Amino acid sequence: MLAAPAIDAATLTEGSPVLLRLDNQQRLEGGRVWSYFDTATRAASPQQLAEIGNIKLAWQPSQGDLIVHAVEIIRGSQHIDLIKRGSPFTVLRRETELDQRMMDGSLTATLAAEGLAVGDVLRVAFSVTHADPTLKGDVQTAAPLLAEPVSIGFGRVRLSWPETSEIRWKSYAAGVEAKPVTAGGYRTLDIALPLAKQPELPDDAPARFRKLPLLEATSFADWAAVSRAMAPLYATDGLIAAGSPLAAEVRQIERAKPSPLERAALAVQLVQDKISYLSLGMDTGNYIPQTPAQTWERRYGDCKAKTLLLLALLRALQIEAEPVAANLQMGDMASERLPSLGAFDHVLVRATIDGKSLWLDGTAAGTRLADLGDTPRLGSVLPLRPTGAALMPVVLHADARPDLTIAVDLDDRGALDTPTIVKAAITLRGRLAEQVGTAAAQASQTQRAEMVKRLLGQQVGNGNYIDPTIRYDPAEGIAVVSATGIASTRWTRRDGRYRLVLDAAVGKLDFTPDRARAAWQSIPVALSGPASIVYRTTLHLPDGGKGFAVDGDRTLPETLAGTRLKRSLVMSGDTMTIEDRIDQVGGEIEVAQIPAFRAAVAQARSRLLTVLAPTGPAGTRAYYESARKAGALAPTDAMFARVVADDPKDADALTWRARYRSATGDRAGAIADYGSAIAIEPGTGRYLSRAALYAALGDETRQHADLDAAYKLDPEADEVLSALANYRANHGDGAGAVAMLDQRIERAGSKDRYGWIVSKASVMADAGQRDAALALLDTVIAERPGNADLLNMRCWLRGTGNVALEAGLKDCTKAIELADNPDAALDSRAMIYYRMNRFEDALADVSAALTDSPDLAASLYMRGVLLGRLGRKGESEAALANARLVYPQIDRDYRRYGIAP
């Protein structure tokens, strides 16, 4: 081996890299790999000191030796030899991944670098020899190739081998142009480190396009040679002795089921359920599996042990089966790599029944009869046969059973804009089902309830869930997590109609591959899968379902962006059931297909299956008042009662019921709930909400008390300052209200400042300073002429004050054009039109405002006034009644503007 350049004080200049040397030299000769490592690392910081100060050197004693050449601290021109100084290495059997049920049989030599200080350089040089007898004289090795932006003072990877040896090598990284040089009977390949920065790839590129940062070398001639070398390890003749416990298991399976497929399912279940997993790393060597008898006795094993046990069982059952080596993450790259066992990190069984390949993995979990035909995403695998074999692709198809089924029953028969009664069940299969079942069996009742709520929150949505249950069926390999409760409504209002999107397939489809870079335009898109999920939603509608309609796609294309879809929709009376199945099968999409696939997804997303409610008063205070009197809200009331009773100390549940009660006309009940929640956990939001209820009922004493309590709790909260300032302005303390807001404006950033100026102008007007408020707005609007809120406030003050109406009309019209939500500006312009005696125009504006805000009390009231002026008495009385339901003090407020019915 050749030495790297020396390191001394002259090497350490300002800005020198932390990694001063990385010299990795490997010689492949005589069936052995001798690897020499020489590293020098500068302790540039206390953190770096802690990271490098504990030296750990690992090796596998069954396959070679560890030879330590040097361990020294370099401090300027001083070299402190830690070996000669008597610092001994401690040898440990240290399985660093044992908590992940993984062992590799290696030993670790450790040494604490005593005396190492910040600024020092720690140099470690050692060799590891490796000769694996299972390879029968063949050799294989791999060396990592670091690339920029990693900085290395001197970096090198060197491979050498006798010129008479048939060694093949390959580098997968970009920019490696090294060639072997022959001298002294050896071929030598040098690669300088770091390599140039490697090209970036899209996240969805297939694995074979990824440039492994490796230099590999092997003496295997081809994949058939690798296959032949490993095949003897999986010979099963005589491994299940007559009269042994395993023979008894074989007989039991034969008696239980007659068909090969059913017997195979029982054999797989036996290996998965009865043998726990403990990995002996295959990609680090350790190729010899323990015997089936040992595995059965110990009741644990790695993929090799489980595969050999499963093979022995299947062959004893007269089922054709063979082992196959695979790579769980990079199987798609196998065809690009050199033939070696280092290309694989897993082994499983390929069985053949009725001419079909079954990929059976003893390390999986929950595999049952229905799942035997599922295909794992392994790319290409290598059958291990005595005669040798080439790589075999695993052709993917959709799974037989969904991995996840989410069934949700939404009961909206009470109303559309109130919380929904929910019954939810999530069915899981496979390993996840087993993990949930095991965790539930070991958990306390409280812990199980938290598990259920967490899973439902992730998959169904946040809500208050009660009656949580977890059921695990080991025979079927499924777990069912279920609960009932209350969840936020999914209905939204647009264009005067409530609508609910029921699509669970297209709306969740994300197909946005990026191939804009020229270097990426030949890289296909790798699709996820195989995986499948089923969404089943049952919806119960109010009023017997009368007037409800369905918009969007009732059926779906068979595939969309490589994802298979299937939808069924059943409607009967007030009940609608939709089921979407989504199968991600895997595979690839060529770049040329991306535009068409993207367009198809966009088109499908524009037609999401949506339930449309009939136009009308649904969701208004008047509707709720009628529904409550008719008993339609009784089930929601009862469910809320159960939720609150489930945890009486849950302040959030009480607050949610308070909001529900307030929205549906039960102000007394809402006040009581806010009081209970405040007693448990005071909060500004709860005080402010209860203050608003007191204000609606005209109880100004209690309103003021709650506003003061909120202010004491958090005097800096924006919503508290705004509410208290409005109260003071309307109760004789205009100067105090304006002073509060001035202080807030001084602290506000440029983004918030104008909103607080709007509040100040409103408060000034309420305190009788309308002219000053308009002057303030004139000044600020000159700074921000496109601010819709400022324009709307000036329009409103001009309308309520009956001044400068033409200018006010221009303000409102501009605000309507600029605002994201123009309802407030429409209501303000209606006031201007009213003052101008343009009652029809005013009526059109308040009607437009009420389209998507049907409980806007100001617009409801003005609608009643306007209808009265137009002689439509019956409609006027109904609108006024609705306005008073929403806000009982509405007549008092409008008398201040000189407006009455």
RADA-V553213 format. One record per backbone hydrogen bond with DSSP energy under -1.0 kcal/mol. NH is the residue of the N-H (numbers start at 1). CO is the residue of the C=O. E is the energy in kcal/mol with one decimal. If there is no record, write none. Layout:
NH_CO_E / NH_CO_E
This chain:
11_8_-1.4 / 13_11_-1.4 / 16_13_-2.2 / 20_18_-1.0 / 20_40_-2.0 / 21_40_-1.6 / 22_154_-2.4 / 23_38_-2.4 / 24_156_-2.5 / 25_36_-2.7 / 26_158_-3.1 / 27_34_-2.6 / 28_160_-2.5 / 29_32_-2.6 / 32_29_-1.4 / 33_130_-2.7 / 34_27_-2.7 / 35_128_-2.9 / 36_25_-3.9 / 37_126_-3.1 / 38_23_-2.2 / 39_124_-2.8 / 40_21_-1.7 / 41_122_-2.4 / 42_18_-3.5 / 43_120_-3.0 / 44_42_-1.7 / 49_45_-2.6 / 50_46_-2.0 / 51_47_-1.7 / 52_48_-2.1 / 53_49_-1.7 / 55_111_-2.9 / 57_109_-2.7 / 59_107_-2.1 / 63_60_-2.0 / 67_127_-2.9 / 69_125_-2.4 / 70_125_-2.2 / 72_123_-2.3 / 73_80_-2.5 / 74_121_-3.2 / 75_78_-2.8 / 78_75_-2.0 / 80_73_-3.3 / 82_71_-2.3 / 85_81_-1.5 / 86_83_-1.6 / 87_82_-2.1 / 90_110_-2.7 / 92_108_-3.4 / 94_92_-1.0 / 96_94_-1.1 / 98_95_-1.6 / 100_97_-1.7 / 101_98_-2.1 / 102_97_-1.4 / 103_279_-6.1 / 107_59_-3.2 / 108_92_-3.0 / 109_57_-3.3 / 110_90_-3.1 / 111_55_-1.9 / 113_53_-3.1 / 114_112_-1.9 / 116_113_-1.7 / 119_43_-3.4 / 120_117_-2.4 / 121_74_-2.0 / 122_41_-2.9 / 123_72_-2.9 / 124_39_-2.6 / 125_70_-3.2 / 126_37_-2.4 / 127_67_-3.1 / 128_35_-2.4 / 129_65_-2.4 / 130_33_-1.7 / 131_63_-3.1 / 135_132_-1.5 / 136_133_-1.4 / 138_135_-1.6 / 141_217_-2.4 / 143_215_-2.4 / 145_213_-2.5 / 148_195_-2.8 / 150_147_-1.8 / 153_19_-2.2 / 154_20_-1.4 / 156_22_-2.6 / 157_191_-2.4 / 158_24_-2.8 / 159_189_-2.4 / 160_26_-2.0 / 161_187_-1.9 / 163_185_-2.5 / 165_162_-2.0 / 167_165_-1.3 / 168_218_-2.8 / 170_216_-2.4 / 172_214_-1.5 / 181_188_-2.8 / 183_186_-2.7 / 186_183_-1.6 / 187_161_-3.1 / 188_181_-2.5 / 189_159_-3.3 / 191_157_-2.4 / 193_155_-2.2 / 195_146_-2.7 / 205_202_-1.8 / 209_206_-1.7 / 210_207_-1.7 / 212_210_-1.1 / 214_212_-2.5 / 215_143_-2.3 / 216_170_-2.9 / 217_141_-2.3 / 218_168_-2.4 / 219_139_-2.3 / 226_222_-1.4 / 227_223_-2.7 / 228_224_-2.6 / 229_225_-2.0 / 230_226_-1.6 / 231_227_-1.8 / 233_230_-1.4 / 234_231_-2.2 / 235_232_-1.3 / 239_236_-2.2 / 244_241_-2.0 / 248_244_-1.9 / 249_245_-1.6 / 250_246_-2.1 / 251_247_-2.4 / 252_248_-2.2 / 253_249_-2.1 / 254_250_-2.3 / 255_251_-2.3 / 256_252_-1.8 / 257_253_-2.1 / 263_259_-2.3 / 264_260_-2.7 / 265_261_-2.0 / 266_262_-1.9 / 267_263_-2.3 / 268_264_-2.5 / 269_265_-2.4 / 270_266_-2.3 / 271_267_-2.1 / 272_268_-2.7 / 273_269_-2.9 / 274_270_-2.3 / 275_271_-1.0 / 276_299_-2.2 / 278_301_-1.7 / 279_101_-4.6 / 281_103_-2.0 / 285_282_-1.5 / 295_291_-2.6 / 296_292_-2.8 / 297_293_-2.2 / 298_294_-2.9 / 299_295_-2.2 / 301_276_-1.8 / 306_302_-2.8 / 307_303_-2.2 / 308_304_-2.6 / 309_305_-2.3 / 310_306_-2.6 / 311_307_-2.9 / 312_308_-2.3 / 313_309_-2.2 / 314_310_-2.8 / 315_311_-2.7 / 316_312_-1.9 / 317_313_-1.4 / 318_315_-1.5 / 319_314_-2.7 / 322_350_-1.9 / 324_348_-2.6 / 325_382_-2.7 / 326_346_-3.1 / 333_330_-1.7 / 334_331_-1.1 / 336_333_-2.2 / 337_334_-1.2 / 343_340_-1.2 / 344_341_-1.9 / 345_326_-1.9 / 346_326_-1.8 / 348_324_-2.3 / 349_360_-2.6 / 350_322_-3.1 / 351_358_-2.8 / 352_320_-2.3 / 353_356_-2.0 / 356_353_-1.9 / 358_351_-3.1 / 360_349_-2.9 / 364_361_-1.3 / 371_368_-1.9 / 372_369_-1.2 / 374_371_-2.1 / 378_376_-1.6 / 380_331_-1.4 / 381_392_-3.0 / 382_325_-2.5 / 384_323_-2.7 / 388_385_-1.5 / 392_381_-3.4 / 394_379_-2.9 / 403_532_-1.6 / 404_532_-1.0 / 405_427_-2.3 / 406_534_-3.2 / 407_425_-3.0 / 408_536_-2.9 / 409_423_-3.2 / 410_538_-3.5 / 411_421_-2.9 / 412_540_-2.1 / 420_487_-2.9 / 421_411_-1.6 / 422_485_-2.9 / 423_409_-1.9 / 424_483_-2.7 / 425_407_-2.6 / 426_481_-3.3 / 427_405_-2.9 / 428_479_-3.0 / 429_403_-1.4 / 430_477_-1.4 / 434_430_-2.2 / 435_431_-2.7 / 436_432_-2.6 / 437_433_-2.7 / 438_434_-2.7 / 439_435_-2.6 / 440_436_-2.6 / 441_437_-1.9 / 442_438_-1.3 / 448_444_-2.6 / 449_445_-2.2 / 450_446_-2.0 / 451_447_-2.2 / 452_448_-2.4 / 453_449_-2.4 / 454_450_-2.4 / 455_451_-2.5 / 456_452_-2.8 / 457_453_-2.3 / 458_454_-1.9 / 459_455_-2.4 / 460_456_-3.0 / 461_456_-2.2 / 464_486_-2.6 / 466_484_-4.1 / 469_482_-2.5 / 471_480_-2.5 / 473_478_-3.1 / 477_473_-1.8 / 478_473_-1.5 / 479_428_-2.2 / 480_471_-3.0 / 481_426_-2.9 / 482_469_-2.4 / 483_424_-2.1 / 484_466_-2.5 / 485_422_-2.2 / 486_464_-2.2 / 487_420_-2.3 / 492_499_-2.4 / 494_497_-2.6 / 497_494_-1.7 / 499_492_-2.7 / 500_611_-2.2 / 502_609_-2.4 / 503_609_-1.2 / 509_506_-1.7 / 520_517_-1.3 / 521_518_-1.1 / 523_520_-2.1 / 525_589_-2.7 / 526_204_-3.6 / 527_587_-2.7 / 531_584_-2.1 / 533_582_-2.1 / 534_404_-2.6 / 535_580_-2.9 / 536_406_-3.1 / 537_578_-2.8 / 538_408_-2.8 / 539_576_-3.4 / 540_410_-2.7 / 541_574_-3.1 / 545_542_-2.2 / 546_543_-1.8 / 548_545_-1.5 / 549_612_-2.4 / 551_610_-3.3 / 553_607_-2.5 / 560_563_-2.6 / 563_560_-1.8 / 564_583_-2.7 / 565_558_-2.1 / 566_581_-1.6 / 568_579_-2.0 / 570_577_-2.8 / 572_575_-3.0 / 575_572_-2.1 / 576_539_-2.5 / 577_570_-2.9 / 578_537_-2.6 / 579_568_-2.5 / 580_535_-2.7 / 581_566_-2.8 / 582_533_-2.8 / 583_564_-2.8 / 584_531_-3.2 / 586_528_-1.2 / 589_525_-1.8 / 593_590_-1.5 / 594_591_-1.2 / 597_593_-2.5 / 598_594_-3.1 / 599_595_-2.4 / 600_596_-2.2 / 601_597_-2.1 / 602_598_-2.4 / 603_599_-2.5 / 604_600_-2.3 / 605_601_-2.6 / 606_602_-1.1 / 607_604_-1.5 / 610_551_-3.2 / 611_500_-3.0 / 612_549_-3.3 / 613_498_-3.1 / 620_617_-2.3 / 624_620_-2.4 / 625_621_-2.4 / 626_622_-2.1 / 627_623_-2.8 / 628_624_-3.1 / 629_625_-1.9 / 630_626_-1.9 / 631_628_-1.0 / 632_627_-2.1 / 634_631_-1.2 / 637_633_-2.7 / 638_634_-2.7 / 639_635_-2.3 / 640_636_-2.6 / 641_637_-2.1 / 642_638_-1.9 / 643_639_-2.5 / 644_640_-2.7 / 645_641_-2.3 / 646_642_-1.9 / 650_647_-2.2 / 651_649_-1.2 / 654_650_-1.8 / 655_651_-2.2 / 656_652_-2.5 / 657_653_-2.3 / 658_654_-2.2 / 659_655_-2.3 / 660_656_-2.3 / 661_657_-3.1 / 662_658_-2.5 / 663_659_-2.4 / 664_660_-1.7 / 665_662_-1.2 / 666_661_-2.5 / 667_665_-1.3 / 670_666_-2.1 / 671_667_-2.6 / 672_668_-2.0 / 673_669_-2.2 / 674_670_-2.7 / 675_671_-2.1 / 676_672_-2.1 / 677_673_-2.6 / 678_674_-2.7 / 679_675_-1.9 / 680_676_-1.2 / 681_677_-3.3 / 687_683_-2.2 / 688_684_-2.8 / 689_685_-2.3 / 690_686_-2.2 / 691_687_-2.5 / 692_688_-2.1 / 693_689_-1.6 / 694_690_-2.4 / 695_691_-2.4 / 696_692_-2.2 / 697_693_-1.6 / 698_695_-1.2 / 699_694_-2.6 / 700_698_-1.4 / 703_699_-2.0 / 704_700_-2.6 / 705_701_-1.9 / 706_702_-2.3 / 707_703_-2.1 / 708_704_-2.5 / 709_705_-2.2 / 710_706_-2.3 / 711_707_-2.1 / 712_708_-2.5 / 713_709_-1.8 / 714_710_-2.2 / 717_714_-1.6 / 721_717_-2.3 / 722_718_-2.5 / 723_719_-2.0 / 724_720_-2.7 / 725_721_-2.4 / 726_722_-2.1 / 727_723_-2.0 / 728_724_-2.6 / 729_725_-2.4 / 730_726_-1.6 / 731_728_-1.2 / 733_728_-2.7 / 737_733_-2.1 / 738_734_-2.6 / 739_735_-2.2 / 740_736_-2.0 / 741_737_-1.8 / 742_738_-2.5 / 743_739_-2.0 / 744_740_-1.6 / 745_741_-2.6 / 746_742_-2.1 / 747_743_-1.1 / 753_749_-2.1 / 756_752_-1.7 / 757_753_-1.8 / 758_754_-2.0 / 759_755_-1.8 / 760_756_-2.4 / 761_757_-2.5 / 762_758_-2.0 / 763_759_-2.4 / 764_760_-2.9 / 765_761_-2.1 / 766_762_-2.3 / 767_763_-1.8 / 768_765_-1.8 / 769_764_-3.2 / 773_769_-2.2 / 774_770_-2.6 / 775_771_-2.2 / 776_772_-2.3 / 777_773_-2.2 / 778_774_-2.4 / 779_775_-1.9 / 780_776_-2.2 / 781_777_-3.0 / 782_778_-1.3 / 784_780_-2.1 / 787_784_-1.6 / 791_787_-2.1 / 792_788_-2.5 / 793_789_-2.2 / 794_790_-2.1 / 795_791_-2.2 / 796_792_-2.7 / 797_793_-2.6 / 798_794_-2.0 / 799_795_-2.5 / 800_796_-3.1 / 801_797_-1.8 / 803_798_-2.4 / 808_804_-2.3 / 809_805_-2.6 / 810_806_-1.7 / 811_807_-2.2 / 812_808_-2.5 / 813_809_-2.2 / 814_810_-2.2 / 815_811_-2.5 / 816_812_-2.7 / 817_813_-1.6 / 818_814_-1.7 / 819_815_-2.5 / 826_822_-2.7 / 827_823_-2.2 / 828_824_-2.1 / 829_825_-2.5 / 830_826_-2.0 / 831_827_-1.3 / 832_828_-1.6 / 833_829_-2.9 / 834_830_-2.4 / 835_831_-2.2 / 836_832_-1.6 / 837_834_-1.6 / 838_833_-2.9 / 839_837_-1.2 / 842_838_-2.3 / 843_839_-2.7 / 844_840_-2.1 / 845_841_-1.8 / 846_842_-2.3 / 847_843_-2.1 / 848_844_-1.9 / 849_845_-2.3 / 850_846_-2.0 / 856_853_-1.7 / 857_855_-1.1 / 860_856_-2.5 / 861_857_-2.6 / 862_858_-2.6 / 863_859_-2.3 / 864_860_-2.0 / 865_861_-2.4 / 866_862_-2.9 / 867_863_-2.8 / 868_864_-1.8 / 869_865_-2.1 / 870_866_-1.8 / 871_868_-1.5 / 872_867_-2.9 / 873_871_-1.1 / 876_872_-2.2 / 877_873_-2.6 / 878_874_-1.8 / 879_875_-2.3 / 880_876_-2.5 / 881_877_-2.3 / 882_878_-2.1 / 883_879_-2.2 / 884_880_-2.2 / 885_881_-1.7 / 886_882_-2.1 / 887_883_-2.6 / 890_887_-1.8 / 893_889_-2.0 / 894_890_-2.1 / 895_891_-1.7 / 897_894_-1.0 / 898_895_-1.3 / 899_894_-2.3
